[in-house]
Structure formats: structure tokens, C-alpha cells
Amino acid sequence: MNNYLKVKDIKNLKEVVKEAIDLKDNPIKFKNLGKNKTLMLLFFNPSLRTRLSTQKAAINLGMDVVVMNFSKDSWALEFEDGTIMNGTKSEHIKEAAKVIAQYCDIIAVRAFASLTDKEKDEADIVIQSFKKYAGIPVVNMESATSHPLQALADAITIEEQKKVNKPKVVLSWAPHPKALPHAVANSFVEIMQLQNANFVITHPEGYELDKKITKNTTIEYNQKEAFENADFVYVKNWSSHTDYGKVLNVDTNWTITKDKMNLTNNAKFMHCLPVRRNVVVADEVIDSKNSIVIEQANNRTYAAQIVLKKILDNY
């Protein structure tokens, strides 16, 4: 693996998931692999799980870690070519990426969608610019369109928790007071298309994800029907893709409740966190024994660790 920018960078999901699960038994087994190597974590947006788990993963591999918050600690970067830089942005990505690459061996970047310019967001200009100009491996810690580390952690979690060979997995939209990106949902769809699962997406009409990503995945507009006999219910909000970045409704009828979970096959509840309690999901669901959000968060370390290991294996 040279970079990890999207789920498609995983060549064999089953193999990668197994290796990640094996790492949990002995997280420091490859402690010498990252010796004298440095991971640079660059944050253009806030983070809790992604920052801590990726840092922990690097430490498990013996790497040194440098963290920088671009939102407050650095010059504002310009990403457009040919721009007359007479505004608020002081440094161009062409220089910045090359300079940063001199200080480390792998760069990991986190930058959210603007949700205002669909074309620019889908170009994933921040993460793609680092790949173009840095000249060293780049890891996506969430970009405008994808969150492949989260998706890999989700696949690991489902593999560990499943009770049947081909579980029914439902990705359900839920209400949220503000517009959210599509990155988590996009990558979860992509990784479920690779996993052995009966996969269904459910959301109100108007909240269809990018058809280039969903492809032939089943979409069910009736949430209760989608939940029937589900083994896993993964919940996430996202804004409209067609009416880009807009909140079309905040229908509280889509909140995940105990009654809805009772329609399932005793399904496990999943969410990437952070989650708005009693908006996205009722307390009685997220606090239940079937909630595996903490286990899911724990697997963020091993998702990041297996990705970093595979990149280091190429050095």
C-alpha cells in the first residue's frame, strides 16, 4: 500500500480485516517496524477519535508522531493554481507540502467538506494536493468525500460481532440540527460493497447519496421496513447531495428508538461518534447492551495501525 486515500486502496478487505484483528492480540508485535520513522498528523478540522487512535497506532508501531492544527497553528494555505495571493492566504500548498514532507515519512490529513461548492468538494482538493506535491505516502483521516479509516474500523467491528456469515447491515439516515458531510456514509457504503453482507441504505427521499458511490445498493425509503431482520444498524446523518449541503428536513420520526430496534434481529447499534443523544438516537438505544459504539471506536486504532503497517512494509 502506497497511500490510503479511499476504500478502494484496500486490495483484499478480508485479509486486511483479519490482520487488523490479529494486531489486537499483540499491538506492539511490530514495534520495530516504525523505528526512526515519523508520522505527521495535519488537522484542518477538529478530531477526537481520529487524532488519538491514529497517534496510538503509530506509537504501537514504534513511530514518532508530530501533530499540527492548521486551523490555528499555521499560515492559511492556498490550494488553487494560478491564484494571485493578495488575500488572507499566505502560503501555497506547492511549497507547504514539500516542506512538510522533509520532516516526516508519512503524512496523514484531515479536512472536511465545505458543503457549499460541490465540484470542489468532490475534487477533494486538500487531500489530493498533499498526494500530488508531498512525494511521500499520504493517509486520509477524513476528507471532503470519504473517511476510509472509519470505514475500515466499521468493517473490523462487524467481522468481530457478526453471528451469521452474511449479516443484514442497514445504514440509516437520522436527523441532525446542522448540515453534515457525506464522507462517513460514502466510505461505509463502499466498504459494505466489498464485505459479505446483505446491505441496505434507508433515508427520506431527497437524501440520496452520490449514485456513483451507491451504484446498485438497495435503497429503502421506509425505515421500519429496512430495519426488519437487520443484524447491524449503522446510523449517520448527512445533508442532501442533490440539493448540495442543504438540510431538507429534520424529521424526528427518523430518530433511532427502542421500538425501531425491536424490529431487527436483535441488531447491534453502530455510530461513528460523536452523536447527538435523543436527536440521532435515543438514550435507551445507545446505552443498551446491543450498542457497540465503544468497541467501534476502539477499532479505530487497529484500522489505522494496519494501514500504517502496510505502508511501512513498502519502505
N, C-alpha and C positions, 0 to 999 in steps of 0.2 A: 504494500500500500504506500503510495507516494504522497497523497493528500486525502483528507476526509472532509469533503465539502457537501456531499449528498449521500443519501442511502445507496444509490447506485454504485458508489465506490466500494461497497461490500461485495466481494466476488462470490462468496459462499456463506449465506446467512447462517445456515445450520451449524457449520463448522465454527464460525466466529462466536456464535452464542454459546456453544459448548466450551470453547476455550475461555470465554469470559466467566462462565460458571465455575470452571476448574480453578481460575485465579482466586476465587473466593475462599477456597480451602487453604491457599498459601499465597497471600497477596504480595509477599516480598520474595517470592521464588526467583524473580528476575531482577533483583535489586542491583546487580552489577551492569545490567543492560544499558541503563541511562547514566552511568558514571561519567562525569566530566561533560555531560550534555545539559543544555539549558532550554527550558520551555518558557516562552514569552506569552503571557496572557494579556490580551488587549480588550478592554471593555469600553464600548461606546454607549452601553446601556447597563442598567442595574442587574445584579445577579446575586443569588444566594447559593442554590444547589449547584449550578453550573460552575461557579467560581471555586467553591470549596471542594467539590468532587473531582474536578479536573486537576486541581492543585494536589489533592491527596493521591490521585492516580499517578501523577508524576513523581511524587515522593516515594511511593511504593516501588517505582522503577529505578530509584536512585538518582533522579534528575534534580537539578537546581531549578527554581521557579522564580521568575520576575513578573510582577503584576503591575499594570498601568491602567488607570482610568482616564480615557481620553476626554470624557465629558468635563473634567475639571483640572487634570494634571498636565495637559499638553496643549500645544498650539492646535487651533482648529485646522482640519485638513480639507484641502480641495481635491475632488476626485474627477472633475471634468477636464477633458483635454482642451487646449486652446483658450482657456479662460484668462481674461485679464484680471489678475489678482489684486484689485484695488479696493476690496471689501474687507470683510471681517476674517477671512481665512488666510492664515499666514504661511502655511506650508503645503506643498503638493505631495500627494501620495507617491509620486515617482521617486522623490528623494527620501521621504519618510520610510517607505517600505524597505528600501535598500539599506538605509542606516540601521533600522531595527534588526534586519537580518544579520548584520555584522555582530550583534550582541547575543545571538541565540542560535539554536539548531532547529527548533520548531516554533512556529507562530500559531497561536490559537486566537480567534477573533469572534467577538460577539457584537452584533449590530442589528437593530430592529428595523422593520418596515416603516416608512413614513406614513403609509395608508392614504397618501394624497396624490402620488404620482405612480400609477400602476405600471407604466412602462419602465420607469427607473427601478422600482422595487423588484420587478421580475427580472431585471438585468443583474440584480444582486451586486451592485457596483462596489460596495465596500469589500466584501469577501473576495470577489473576483479580481479586484485591483491588487490586493495583497498577493494573491496567487500569481498574477501577471508580473509584478515588479519585485517581489521579495527574493525569488530564486531559491527558496528553501521550502520544506513541507509546511502546509497550512491546514489547520483543523477548524472546522465550523462549530462554534459554540452557540449558535443560532444566528441566522441571517434573516434577510427580508422575506425569504420564501421557504426556508427549511430549518429544521432543528434535528439533524441526524444523530447526535449524541443522545438526545432524549428518546428518539425512536428506537435506538439500539437497546437502551435500558428497558424500554417497554417490552421489546421482543424477549429479552432475557427474563423479565418478570413473568411473562405469560408462559414461557417454556418451563419455568420452575413451578408455577402454580397450577398448570392445567391438569385436569383429571381424565381427559379423553384425548385421543390422538389428534383429532381435528375439532377444536372447540369453536363455538359460535362467539365471535367477537363483535361487539357493537360500538361504533364511535358515535356518540350523541352530542349534538349541539345543546348548549344550555344558556340561559340568559346571563347578561353581564351589563353593568351600568355604563361601560365605555367600549369604544371600538377596539378590538384586539386583532392582531395579525393572524395570518393563516399558517405560519411556519410549523407549529406543532402538529396541527391537523394534517397538513400536507405530508410531512415525513412519516406520520403514523400510518396514513393511507399507503404510502409507498412501501413501508416495511411489512405491512399486513399482506400486501400483494405478493410478497416473497415468502411469507410464513404459511405453514399448513393450517389454514383457518377458514371457517365459513364467516366471511367478513361482510358486515352491513353498516352503512352510514345512515343516520337519521337526523333530520333537521327540518325546520319550517321551510316552506317554499320561499325562494329568494336568497337562501343562504348556501346555494350550491358552490362547492369548491371548484377550482380550475379543472375543467374537463380533461385537460392534457394530463392531469395527475390522477383523477378518479377513474378515467378510462371506462372499463365495463363493470366497475364495482357496483353492487346493488345499492340503490338509494331508496329508503322507505320514509315517506313523509309523515307516517303515523308512528309516533314514538312508542306507544304502547305495543303495537304490533311488532315493531322492531325488537323490543325487549323480550318477547316471548321465547323461552328456552335458551336465552343467552347464558353463556358461561363467564363472559367478561363484559363489563360495561365501562368503556373509557369515555370520560366526559370532558368536553372542552368548548369554550366559546370561540367564535370567530366572526368577524364582520363580513359584510357582503363582498363577494368577489366581482359580481357583475356590476352592481352599483358601488364601485370600489371604495372600501373603507367606511361605508355607511352602516349605521345601526338601523335596521328596518323595523325591528320591534324588540321589546324586552319581555316577551310573553312568559309570565311566571308559571304558566301551565307546563313549561318545559323543564322546570327545576326538578332535579332528581330526588325523589321521595321514597320512603319505605314501601308504599303501596306499589310504586312502579317496579322497584327491585323485587317485589314478591311475584311479579310476572315472569321472572327469569328462572333459570335452572340453578338457583342459589348462587347467583353470579358474584364474582369478585368485582369490587368497585375500584376504578383506577382514575387518577388525575395527576397531571404533571406537577402541580403546585407552582405558585401559591393559588389558593382557591378562596372565593368569596362564599363563606358559610351562609346558608339559608337564602342564598341567591342562586348560586350554581347548584348546590347540593345541601340537603337538609342535614342538620347535626346527627340525626338518628342513622343516617347512612354512612357518613364519613367516620363516625365514631363506632360503627358496628364491627363485629369480628370479621366481616367479609371485606372490609376496607383494607386495601394493600398499598395505600399511597406511601407509607413509610418505607416498606420494602422496595417499592418502585424507586424512591429517592435514593435508597442505599445502593441500588444497582447502577446509579449514575457514575459512581466511582469505577466500577468494573467495565462499564461501557467505554469510558474514557481511557481506562488502562489498557484494554485490549487494542484500541485504536492506536494509542501511543506506542505500544509494544510492536505492532505490525509496521509502523513507520520506522521505528528504531531498528528493526530487523533488517531494513534495507540499507542502513548506514554501513 
